[in-house]
Amino acid sequence: MATQRKPVPSVTIAEEPGILRQPRSVWAVFFACIIAFMGLGLVDPILPAIAKQLDASPSEVTLLFTSYNAVMAVAMLVTGVITSRIGMKRTLLSGIVIIAVFSALGGLSSGIWELVALRGGWGLGNALFVATALTAIVTLSNSGNAKAIILYEAAIGLGISVGPLIGGWLGAISWRGPFLGVATLMVIAFIGLTTLMPKSRSVQPVKKKSSLLDPFRALKHRSLLVLGITAALYNFGFFTLLAYSPFVLGLGEHGLGFVFLGWGVLLAITSVFMAPKLQRLFGTVGSMCLMLLLFALVLLAMGIWTSTQWVVIASVIVAGALLGNNNTLITTAVMNASPVERSTASAAYSFLRFLGGALAPFLAGQLAEHFNSSVPFYVGAVCVFVSVIYVWMNQAHIRHVDQAEAH
């Protein structure tokens, strides 16, 4: 007599929610990120106008990026300490308030050095917001680290892409317009976060208070240190392009707005749709090296053909695609690089990242004044190319990020 087999119970595998199926708190932070990163693009089309109307040299105007990034770099070291004491939501709101106040004061300033100082205050607010926003989206998201990071990079891309268009339009009226525009948008972001984001303790209960030494301890992990130094070199090229190219394009506020609109649109699209495909094809580390190498070649082309307007315009726009891919790739790598908490890893990495962004703008202006307008792009290309060599030499320390991503 044949024994009757018992039916094997079916196993239901829970599918990871899609990138668009997020809690409303994630969307609140997402839209606040868009508005916050509009501030970066809003200012770019008005750099030549500021130089002209405030009787400042290009190297003095590029200090608007140097003070901003330098303060951001240092402030990143204390974001974890602040967040662990007042909570994620209050830290985000504090950052927004600081940005609104200093951008409004910048719009009312009367001299380049006053504006440079106020821009540094803006960087403090941005540090509190940016470092915490990434952690907030990753923590609140229900679709996994990779998709949460893509969502964060998409918000950055959208903010940066829309910012120049608005900045060009407001800047054509007055260079003060974009500064005052940022302050207004920050008020909207503050209202959105206040009403839609849950209380800090319901977002992420604080287990222990962070120390000022935590980011430095995190950098003892070789993988995080390698990615931080790579980002510093890469950001040298990034901010050379962002801060100095407006001075060689020879365009007005509207023209610069449209060029950087194209740059930002490609940055946003590639960060969401192309970066994940590159990860699957070549891995995170391999894709990152490819994007960095191509970006170095773009900067080299800008140096060779600096006086050919269409080449510089095309190079800026194409660079947006490369930067969008690389931003998502390197941020994903950082989140999977070390066993330290996400907020601490982000603070340590961002400290090194923005140091590179602080040095590049001022040095670009100085190199152009002492040599010629091609040299800043050559130096930026060399720095980005060195980052590729550095990653390749240290791939044994960061190879595991691909396994973590696959898992």
C-alpha positions as a Markdown table, in Angstrom:
| # | Residue | x | y | z |
|---|---|---|---|---|
| 1 | Met | 0.0 | 0.0 | 0.0 |
| 2 | Ala | 1.5 | 3.3 | -1.1 |
| 3 | Thr | 2.0 | 5.9 | 1.5 |
| 4 | Gln | 0.3 | 9.2 | 0.8 |
| 5 | Arg | 2.7 | 12.1 | 0.7 |
| 6 | Lys | 1.9 | 15.1 | 2.7 |
| 7 | Pro | 1.7 | 18.3 | 0.6 |
| 8 | Val | 4.8 | 20.5 | 1.1 |
| 9 | Pro | 3.7 | 23.8 | 2.5 |
| 10 | Ser | 4.5 | 26.7 | 0.2 |
| 11 | Val | 6.9 | 29.3 | 1.4 |
| 12 | Thr | 6.1 | 32.9 | 0.8 |
| 13 | Ile | 9.1 | 35.1 | 0.3 |
| 14 | Ala | 8.4 | 38.7 | 1.3 |
| 15 | Glu | 9.3 | 41.0 | -1.5 |
| 16 | Glu | 11.2 | 44.1 | -0.6 |
| 17 | Pro | 8.9 | 47.2 | -1.2 |
| 18 | Gly | 9.6 | 49.3 | -4.3 |
| 19 | Ile | 11.5 | 52.5 | -4.1 |
| 20 | Leu | 8.3 | 54.6 | -4.5 |
| 21 | Arg | 6.4 | 52.8 | -1.7 |
| 22 | Gln | 7.8 | 54.8 | 1.3 |
| 23 | Pro | 6.3 | 56.1 | 4.5 |
| 24 | Arg | 5.2 | 59.8 | 4.4 |
| 25 | Ser | 8.1 | 60.7 | 6.7 |
| 26 | Val | 10.6 | 59.6 | 4.0 |
| 27 | Trp | 8.8 | 61.8 | 1.5 |
| 28 | Ala | 8.9 | 64.7 | 3.9 |
| 29 | Val | 12.7 | 64.4 | 4.2 |
| 30 | Phe | 13.0 | 63.8 | 0.5 |
| 31 | Phe | 11.2 | 67.1 | -0.5 |
| 32 | Ala | 13.2 | 69.0 | 2.2 |
| 33 | Cys | 16.4 | 67.6 | 0.6 |
| 34 | Ile | 15.3 | 68.9 | -2.8 |
| 35 | Ile | 14.7 | 72.4 | -1.4 |
| 36 | Ala | 18.0 | 72.3 | 0.6 |
| 37 | Phe | 20.1 | 71.3 | -2.4 |
| 38 | Met | 18.5 | 73.9 | -4.6 |
| 39 | Gly | 20.7 | 76.3 | -2.6 |
| 40 | Leu | 23.8 | 74.9 | -4.2 |
| 41 | Gly | 22.5 | 75.3 | -7.8 |
| 42 | Leu | 20.7 | 78.6 | -7.1 |
| 43 | Val | 24.0 | 80.4 | -6.5 |
| 44 | Asp | 26.0 | 79.1 | -9.4 |
| 45 | Pro | 24.5 | 81.2 | -12.3 |
| 46 | Ile | 25.1 | 84.4 | -10.4 |
| 47 | Leu | 28.8 | 84.0 | -9.6 |
| 48 | Pro | 30.0 | 86.4 | -12.4 |
| 49 | Ala | 27.2 | 88.9 | -11.5 |
| 50 | Ile | 28.4 | 88.9 | -7.9 |
| 51 | Ala | 32.0 | 89.5 | -9.0 |
| 52 | Lys | 30.9 | 92.4 | -11.2 |
| 53 | Gln | 28.4 | 94.1 | -8.8 |
| 54 | Leu | 30.5 | 93.7 | -5.7 |
| 55 | Asp | 33.8 | 94.6 | -7.5 |
| 56 | Ala | 35.4 | 91.2 | -6.6 |
| 57 | Ser | 37.9 | 89.0 | -8.4 |
| 58 | Pro | 36.9 | 85.5 | -9.5 |
| 59 | Ser | 39.2 | 84.0 | -6.8 |
| 60 | Glu | 37.4 | 86.1 | -4.1 |
| 61 | Val | 34.0 | 85.0 | -5.4 |
| 62 | Thr | 35.0 | 81.3 | -5.4 |
| 63 | Leu | 35.5 | 81.7 | -1.6 |
| 64 | Leu | 31.7 | 81.5 | -1.4 |
| 65 | Phe | 32.2 | 77.8 | -2.0 |
| 66 | Thr | 35.4 | 77.5 | 0.0 |
| 67 | Ser | 33.9 | 79.0 | 3.2 |
| 68 | Tyr | 30.7 | 76.9 | 2.7 |
| 69 | Asn | 32.6 | 73.6 | 2.3 |
| 70 | Ala | 35.2 | 74.3 | 5.0 |
| 71 | Val | 32.6 | 75.0 | 7.6 |
| 72 | Met | 30.6 | 72.0 | 6.4 |
| 73 | Ala | 33.6 | 69.7 | 6.7 |
| 74 | Val | 34.3 | 70.7 | 10.3 |
| 75 | Ala | 30.6 | 70.8 | 11.3 |
| 76 | Met | 30.2 | 67.2 | 10.0 |
| 77 | Leu | 32.3 | 66.1 | 13.0 |
| 78 | Val | 29.7 | 67.3 | 15.5 |
| 79 | Thr | 26.5 | 66.3 | 13.7 |
| 80 | Gly | 26.5 | 62.9 | 15.4 |
| 81 | Val | 27.0 | 64.5 | 18.8 |
| 82 | Ile | 24.1 | 67.0 | 18.2 |
| 83 | Thr | 21.8 | 64.3 | 16.8 |
| 84 | Ser | 22.3 | 61.9 | 19.7 |
| 85 | Arg | 21.4 | 64.6 | 22.1 |
| 86 | Ile | 18.4 | 66.5 | 20.5 |
| 87 | Gly | 17.2 | 63.8 | 18.1 |
| 88 | Met | 17.1 | 63.5 | 14.3 |
| 89 | Lys | 14.0 | 65.6 | 13.7 |
| 90 | Arg | 15.2 | 68.6 | 15.7 |
| 91 | Thr | 18.7 | 68.4 | 14.1 |
| 92 | Leu | 17.1 | 68.6 | 10.6 |
| 93 | Leu | 14.9 | 71.5 | 11.6 |
| 94 | Ser | 17.8 | 73.3 | 13.2 |
| 95 | Gly | 19.8 | 73.0 | 10.0 |
| 96 | Ile | 16.9 | 74.4 | 8.0 |
| 97 | Val | 16.5 | 77.3 | 10.3 |
| 98 | Ile | 20.3 | 78.2 | 10.1 |
| 99 | Ile | 20.3 | 77.9 | 6.3 |
| 100 | Ala | 17.2 | 80.2 | 6.1 |
| 101 | Val | 18.7 | 82.9 | 8.4 |
| 102 | Phe | 22.2 | 83.0 | 6.8 |
| 103 | Ser | 20.9 | 82.9 | 3.2 |
| 104 | Ala | 18.5 | 85.8 | 4.0 |
| 105 | Leu | 21.3 | 87.8 | 5.6 |
| 106 | Gly | 23.5 | 87.0 | 2.6 |
| 107 | Gly | 20.8 | 88.5 | 0.3 |
| 108 | Leu | 21.0 | 91.7 | 2.4 |
| 109 | Ser | 24.8 | 91.9 | 2.6 |
| 110 | Ser | 26.8 | 94.7 | 0.9 |
| 111 | Gly | 30.3 | 93.3 | 0.5 |
| 112 | Ile | 32.1 | 90.2 | -0.8 |
| 113 | Trp | 33.8 | 89.4 | 2.6 |
| 114 | Glu | 30.6 | 89.8 | 4.5 |
| 115 | Leu | 28.9 | 87.5 | 2.0 |
| 116 | Val | 31.8 | 84.9 | 2.3 |
| 117 | Ala | 31.3 | 84.8 | 6.1 |
| 118 | Leu | 27.6 | 84.4 | 5.8 |
| 119 | Arg | 28.0 | 81.6 | 3.3 |
| 120 | Gly | 30.1 | 79.8 | 5.9 |
| 121 | Gly | 27.1 | 80.1 | 8.3 |
| 122 | Trp | 25.0 | 78.6 | 5.5 |
| 123 | Gly | 27.4 | 75.7 | 5.4 |
| 124 | Leu | 26.9 | 75.0 | 9.1 |
| 125 | Gly | 23.2 | 74.6 | 8.6 |
| 126 | Asn | 23.7 | 72.5 | 5.5 |
| 127 | Ala | 26.0 | 70.2 | 7.5 |
| 128 | Leu | 23.4 | 69.6 | 10.2 |
| 129 | Phe | 20.8 | 68.9 | 7.5 |
| 130 | Val | 22.7 | 66.9 | 5.0 |
| 131 | Ala | 24.4 | 64.4 | 7.4 |
| 132 | Thr | 21.2 | 63.8 | 9.2 |
| 133 | Ala | 19.0 | 63.6 | 6.1 |
| 134 | Leu | 20.9 | 60.7 | 4.6 |
| 135 | Thr | 20.7 | 58.8 | 7.9 |
| 136 | Ala | 17.0 | 59.7 | 8.3 |
| 137 | Ile | 16.0 | 58.4 | 4.8 |
| 138 | Val | 18.0 | 55.2 | 5.2 |
| 139 | Thr | 16.5 | 54.7 | 8.7 |
| 140 | Leu | 12.9 | 55.5 | 7.8 |
| 141 | Ser | 12.9 | 53.7 | 4.5 |
| 142 | Asn | 11.2 | 50.3 | 4.2 |
| 143 | Ser | 12.9 | 49.3 | 0.9 |
| 144 | Gly | 16.5 | 48.6 | 2.0 |
| 145 | Asn | 19.8 | 50.6 | 2.0 |
| 146 | Ala | 20.4 | 50.7 | -1.7 |
| 147 | Lys | 17.0 | 52.0 | -2.7 |
| 148 | Ala | 17.0 | 54.5 | 0.2 |
| 149 | Ile | 20.4 | 55.9 | -1.0 |
| 150 | Ile | 19.1 | 56.1 | -4.6 |
| 151 | Leu | 16.1 | 58.1 | -3.3 |
| 152 | Tyr | 18.5 | 60.4 | -1.4 |
| 153 | Glu | 20.7 | 61.0 | -4.4 |
| 154 | Ala | 17.6 | 61.6 | -6.6 |
| 155 | Ala | 16.5 | 64.4 | -4.2 |
| 156 | Ile | 20.0 | 65.9 | -4.5 |
| 157 | Gly | 19.8 | 65.7 | -8.3 |
| 158 | Leu | 16.4 | 67.2 | -8.5 |
| 159 | Gly | 17.4 | 70.1 | -6.2 |
| 160 | Ile | 20.6 | 70.8 | -8.0 |
| 161 | Ser | 18.9 | 70.6 | -11.4 |
| 162 | Val | 16.0 | 72.9 | -10.6 |
| 163 | Gly | 18.1 | 75.3 | -8.6 |
| 164 | Pro | 20.1 | 76.8 | -11.5 |
| 165 | Leu | 17.0 | 77.5 | -13.5 |
| 166 | Ile | 15.4 | 79.4 | -10.6 |
| 167 | Gly | 18.8 | 81.0 | -9.7 |
| 168 | Gly | 19.2 | 82.2 | -13.3 |
| 169 | Trp | 15.7 | 83.7 | -13.4 |
| 170 | Leu | 16.0 | 85.4 | -10.0 |
| 171 | Gly | 19.6 | 86.3 | -10.6 |
| 172 | Ala | 18.7 | 88.2 | -13.8 |
| 173 | Ile | 16.6 | 90.5 | -11.6 |
| 174 | Ser | 19.3 | 90.8 | -8.9 |
| 175 | Trp | 22.1 | 88.7 | -7.5 |
| 176 | Arg | 20.4 | 89.0 | -4.1 |
| 177 | Gly | 17.3 | 87.2 | -5.4 |
| 178 | Pro | 18.6 | 83.6 | -5.2 |
| 179 | Phe | 19.8 | 84.1 | -1.6 |
| 180 | Leu | 16.4 | 85.4 | -0.6 |
| 181 | Gly | 14.8 | 82.7 | -2.6 |
| 182 | Val | 16.6 | 80.0 | -0.6 |
| 183 | Ala | 15.4 | 81.5 | 2.6 |
| 184 | Thr | 11.8 | 81.4 | 1.4 |
| 185 | Leu | 12.1 | 77.8 | 0.3 |
| 186 | Met | 13.7 | 76.8 | 3.6 |
| 187 | Val | 10.6 | 78.1 | 5.4 |
| 188 | Ile | 8.5 | 75.7 | 3.2 |
| 189 | Ala | 10.8 | 72.8 | 4.0 |
| 190 | Phe | 10.5 | 73.6 | 7.8 |
| 191 | Ile | 6.7 | 73.5 | 7.6 |
| 192 | Gly | 6.8 | 70.2 | 5.7 |
| 193 | Leu | 9.1 | 68.5 | 8.1 |
| 194 | Thr | 7.3 | 69.8 | 11.2 |
| 195 | Thr | 4.0 | 68.4 | 10.1 |
| 196 | Leu | 4.9 | 65.2 | 8.3 |
| 197 | Met | 7.9 | 63.7 | 10.1 |
| 198 | Pro | 7.3 | 61.8 | 13.4 |
| 199 | Lys | 9.0 | 62.8 | 16.7 |
| 200 | Ser | 12.7 | 62.0 | 17.0 |
| 201 | Arg | 12.4 | 59.1 | 19.4 |
| 202 | Ser | 9.8 | 57.3 | 17.2 |
| 203 | Val | 12.2 | 57.7 | 14.3 |
| 204 | Gln | 15.3 | 56.3 | 16.0 |
| 205 | Pro | 15.5 | 55.8 | 19.8 |
| 206 | Val | 18.9 | 57.0 | 21.0 |
| 207 | Lys | 20.9 | 54.2 | 22.5 |
| 208 | Lys | 23.9 | 56.1 | 23.6 |
| 209 | Lys | 25.2 | 59.7 | 23.2 |
| 210 | Ser | 27.9 | 60.1 | 20.5 |
| 211 | Ser | 31.3 | 61.5 | 21.2 |
| 212 | Leu | 33.3 | 64.0 | 19.2 |
| 213 | Leu | 36.0 | 61.4 | 18.7 |
| 214 | Asp | 33.6 | 58.9 | 17.1 |
| 215 | Pro | 34.2 | 60.1 | 13.5 |
| 216 | Phe | 38.0 | 59.9 | 14.0 |
| 217 | Arg | 37.7 | 56.4 | 15.5 |
| 218 | Ala | 35.6 | 55.4 | 12.5 |
| 219 | Leu | 38.4 | 56.5 | 10.1 |
| 220 | Lys | 40.6 | 53.8 | 11.7 |
| 221 | His | 38.6 | 51.4 | 9.5 |
| 222 | Arg | 40.8 | 51.3 | 6.4 |
| 223 | Ser | 37.8 | 50.9 | 4.1 |
| 224 | Leu | 36.1 | 54.1 | 5.3 |
| 225 | Leu | 39.4 | 56.1 | 5.2 |
| 226 | Val | 40.1 | 54.9 | 1.6 |
| 227 | Leu | 36.6 | 56.0 | 0.4 |
| 228 | Gly | 36.9 | 59.4 | 2.3 |
| 229 | Ile | 40.3 | 60.2 | 0.7 |
| 230 | Thr | 38.9 | 59.2 | -2.7 |
| 231 | Ala | 35.9 | 61.5 | -2.2 |
| 232 | Ala | 38.2 | 64.4 | -1.2 |
| 233 | Leu | 40.2 | 64.0 | -4.4 |
| 234 | Tyr | 37.0 | 63.5 | -6.5 |
| 235 | Asn | 35.3 | 66.6 | -4.9 |
| 236 | Phe | 38.4 | 68.6 | -5.8 |
| 237 | Gly | 37.4 | 68.1 | -9.5 |
| 238 | Phe | 33.7 | 68.4 | -8.7 |
| 239 | Phe | 34.0 | 71.9 | -7.2 |
| 240 | Thr | 36.6 | 73.1 | -9.7 |
| 241 | Leu | 33.9 | 72.5 | -12.3 |
| 242 | Leu | 31.1 | 73.9 | -10.2 |
| 243 | Ala | 32.8 | 77.0 | -8.9 |
| 244 | Tyr | 35.1 | 78.0 | -11.8 |
| 245 | Ser | 33.4 | 77.0 | -15.0 |
| 246 | Pro | 30.8 | 79.9 | -14.8 |
| 247 | Phe | 33.7 | 82.3 | -15.3 |
| 248 | Val | 34.9 | 80.7 | -18.6 |
| 249 | Leu | 31.5 | 80.0 | -20.1 |
| 250 | Gly | 30.9 | 83.6 | -21.1 |
| 251 | Leu | 27.1 | 83.4 | -20.5 |
| 252 | Gly | 24.6 | 85.5 | -18.7 |
| 253 | Glu | 22.5 | 84.4 | -15.7 |
| 254 | His | 19.8 | 82.8 | -17.9 |
| 255 | Gly | 22.4 | 81.0 | -20.1 |
| 256 | Leu | 24.3 | 79.6 | -17.0 |
| 257 | Gly | 21.0 | 78.6 | -15.5 |
| 258 | Phe | 20.1 | 76.4 | -18.5 |
| 259 | Val | 23.6 | 74.9 | -18.8 |
| 260 | Phe | 23.5 | 73.8 | -15.1 |
| 261 | Leu | 19.9 | 72.7 | -15.5 |
| 262 | Gly | 21.1 | 70.2 | -18.1 |
| 263 | Trp | 24.0 | 69.2 | -15.8 |
| 264 | Gly | 21.6 | 68.7 | -12.9 |
| 265 | Val | 19.0 | 66.8 | -14.9 |
| 266 | Leu | 21.5 | 64.3 | -16.0 |
| 267 | Leu | 22.9 | 64.0 | -12.5 |
| 268 | Ala | 19.4 | 63.2 | -11.2 |
| 269 | Ile | 18.5 | 60.7 | -13.9 |
| 270 | Thr | 21.8 | 58.7 | -13.7 |
| 271 | Ser | 21.9 | 58.6 | -9.9 |
| 272 | Val | 18.5 | 56.9 | -9.9 |
| 273 | Phe | 18.3 | 54.8 | -13.1 |
| 274 | Met | 21.9 | 54.2 | -14.4 |
| 275 | Ala | 24.0 | 53.8 | -11.2 |
| 276 | Pro | 22.1 | 50.6 | -10.1 |
| 277 | Lys | 22.6 | 49.0 | -13.5 |
| 278 | Leu | 26.3 | 49.8 | -13.4 |
| 279 | Gln | 26.5 | 48.2 | -10.0 |
| 280 | Arg | 25.0 | 45.0 | -11.3 |
| 281 | Leu | 27.3 | 44.9 | -14.4 |
| 282 | Phe | 30.7 | 46.0 | -13.0 |
| 283 | Gly | 30.2 | 46.1 | -9.2 |
| 284 | Thr | 30.3 | 49.2 | -7.0 |
| 285 | Val | 34.1 | 49.6 | -7.0 |
| 286 | Gly | 34.6 | 48.9 | -10.7 |
| 287 | Ser | 31.8 | 51.3 | -11.7 |
| 288 | Met | 33.2 | 54.0 | -9.4 |
| 289 | Cys | 36.6 | 53.8 | -11.0 |
| 290 | Leu | 35.1 | 53.9 | -14.5 |
| 291 | Met | 33.1 | 57.1 | -13.7 |
| 292 | Leu | 36.0 | 58.8 | -12.0 |
| 293 | Leu | 38.3 | 58.0 | -15.0 |
| 294 | Leu | 35.7 | 59.5 | -17.5 |
| 295 | Phe | 35.2 | 62.5 | -15.3 |
| 296 | Ala | 39.0 | 63.1 | -15.3 |
| 297 | Leu | 39.0 | 63.0 | -19.1 |
| 298 | Val | 36.1 | 65.5 | -19.2 |
| 299 | Leu | 38.1 | 67.9 | -17.0 |
| 300 | Leu | 41.1 | 67.4 | -19.2 |
| 301 | Ala | 39.0 | 68.3 | -22.3 |
| 302 | Met | 37.8 | 71.5 | -20.5 |
| 303 | Gly | 41.4 | 72.4 | -19.9 |
| 304 | Ile | 42.5 | 71.8 | -23.5 |
| 305 | Trp | 39.5 | 73.6 | -25.1 |
| 306 | Thr | 38.8 | 76.3 | -22.4 |
| 307 | Ser | 38.3 | 79.0 | -25.0 |
| 308 | Thr | 35.9 | 76.9 | -27.1 |
| 309 | Gln | 32.5 | 77.7 | -25.6 |
| 310 | Trp | 30.5 | 74.7 | -27.0 |
| 311 | Val | 33.1 | 72.2 | -25.7 |
| 312 | Val | 33.0 | 73.6 | -22.2 |
| 313 | Ile | 29.1 | 73.7 | -22.2 |
| 314 | Ala | 29.0 | 70.1 | -23.5 |
| 315 | Ser | 31.6 | 69.0 | -20.9 |
| 316 | Val | 29.7 | 70.5 | -18.0 |
| 317 | Ile | 26.4 | 68.8 | -19.1 |
| 318 | Val | 28.1 | 65.4 | -19.7 |
| 319 | Ala | 29.9 | 65.7 | -16.3 |
| 320 | Gly | 26.4 | 65.7 | -14.7 |
| 321 | Ala | 25.8 | 62.1 | -15.8 |
| 322 | Leu | 29.2 | 61.0 | -14.5 |
| 323 | Leu | 28.8 | 62.8 | -11.2 |
| 324 | Gly | 25.3 | 61.4 | -10.7 |
| 325 | Asn | 26.5 | 57.9 | -11.1 |
| 326 | Asn | 29.5 | 58.3 | -8.9 |
| 327 | Asn | 27.6 | 60.1 | -6.1 |
| 328 | Thr | 25.3 | 57.1 | -5.7 |
| 329 | Leu | 28.1 | 54.6 | -6.1 |
| 330 | Ile | 30.4 | 56.1 | -3.5 |
| 331 | Thr | 27.6 | 56.8 | -1.0 |
| 332 | Thr | 26.4 | 53.2 | -1.3 |
| 333 | Ala | 30.0 | 52.0 | -0.7 |
| 334 | Val | 30.4 | 54.2 | 2.4 |
| 335 | Met | 27.1 | 52.8 | 3.9 |
| 336 | Asn | 28.4 | 49.3 | 3.4 |
| 337 | Ala | 32.1 | 49.9 | 4.1 |
| 338 | Ser | 32.5 | 49.6 | 7.9 |
| 339 | Pro | 30.6 | 48.2 | 11.0 |
| 340 | Val | 30.2 | 51.7 | 12.6 |
| 341 | Glu | 26.8 | 53.4 | 12.8 |
| 342 | Arg | 25.5 | 55.0 | 9.6 |
| 343 | Ser | 25.5 | 58.5 | 11.0 |
| 344 | Thr | 29.1 | 58.2 | 12.3 |
| 345 | Ala | 30.3 | 56.8 | 9.0 |
| 346 | Ser | 28.5 | 59.6 | 7.1 |
| 347 | Ala | 30.1 | 62.2 | 9.3 |
| 348 | Ala | 33.6 | 60.8 | 9.0 |
| 349 | Tyr | 33.4 | 60.4 | 5.2 |
| 350 | Ser | 31.8 | 63.8 | 4.7 |
| 351 | Phe | 34.5 | 65.5 | 6.7 |
| 352 | Leu | 37.2 | 64.3 | 4.2 |
| 353 | Arg | 34.9 | 64.8 | 1.3 |
| 354 | Phe | 34.2 | 68.5 | 1.9 |
| 355 | Leu | 37.8 | 69.3 | 2.7 |
| 356 | Gly | 38.5 | 68.6 | -1.0 |
| 357 | Gly | 35.5 | 70.7 | -1.9 |
| 358 | Ala | 36.8 | 73.6 | 0.3 |
| 359 | Leu | 40.3 | 73.7 | -1.3 |
| 360 | Ala | 39.3 | 73.4 | -4.9 |
| 361 | Pro | 37.3 | 76.6 | -5.5 |
| 362 | Phe | 39.9 | 79.1 | -4.0 |
| 363 | Leu | 42.8 | 77.2 | -5.6 |
| 364 | Ala | 41.1 | 77.3 | -9.0 |
| 365 | Gly | 40.7 | 81.1 | -8.8 |
| 366 | Gln | 44.3 | 81.5 | -7.7 |
| 367 | Leu | 45.7 | 79.2 | -10.5 |
| 368 | Ala | 43.7 | 81.1 | -13.1 |
| 369 | Glu | 45.0 | 84.5 | -11.9 |
| 370 | His | 48.6 | 83.4 | -11.7 |
| 371 | Phe | 48.7 | 81.2 | -14.8 |
| 372 | Asn | 45.7 | 80.9 | -17.1 |
| 373 | Ser | 42.1 | 79.8 | -17.1 |
| 374 | Ser | 43.0 | 76.2 | -18.3 |
| 375 | Val | 45.2 | 75.3 | -15.4 |
| 376 | Pro | 42.4 | 74.8 | -12.8 |
| 377 | Phe | 40.8 | 72.2 | -15.0 |
| 378 | Tyr | 44.2 | 70.4 | -15.5 |
| 379 | Val | 44.8 | 70.3 | -11.8 |
| 380 | Gly | 41.2 | 69.1 | -11.2 |
| 381 | Ala | 41.7 | 66.3 | -13.8 |
| 382 | Val | 45.0 | 65.2 | -12.1 |
| 383 | Cys | 43.3 | 65.0 | -8.7 |
| 384 | Val | 40.4 | 62.9 | -10.0 |
| 385 | Phe | 42.8 | 60.6 | -11.9 |
| 386 | Val | 44.9 | 60.2 | -8.7 |
| 387 | Ser | 41.7 | 59.1 | -6.9 |
| 388 | Val | 41.3 | 56.3 | -9.5 |
| 389 | Ile | 44.9 | 55.1 | -8.9 |
| 390 | Tyr | 44.3 | 55.3 | -5.1 |
| 391 | Val | 41.1 | 53.2 | -5.3 |
| 392 | Trp | 42.9 | 50.6 | -7.5 |
| 393 | Met | 45.8 | 50.4 | -5.1 |
| 394 | Asn | 43.5 | 49.9 | -2.1 |
| 395 | Gln | 40.8 | 47.7 | -3.7 |
| 396 | Ala | 41.6 | 44.9 | -1.2 |
| 397 | His | 40.3 | 47.1 | 1.6 |
| 398 | Ile | 37.0 | 48.0 | -0.1 |
| 399 | Arg | 36.2 | 44.9 | -2.2 |
| 400 | His | 33.8 | 43.7 | 0.5 |
| 401 | Val | 31.3 | 46.5 | -0.3 |
| 402 | Asp | 30.3 | 44.6 | -3.4 |
| 403 | Gln | 29.5 | 41.5 | -1.4 |
| 404 | Ala | 27.6 | 43.6 | 1.1 |
| 405 | Glu | 25.5 | 45.1 | -1.7 |
| 406 | Ala | 24.9 | 41.8 | -3.3 |
| 407 | His | 23.7 | 40.4 | 0.1 |
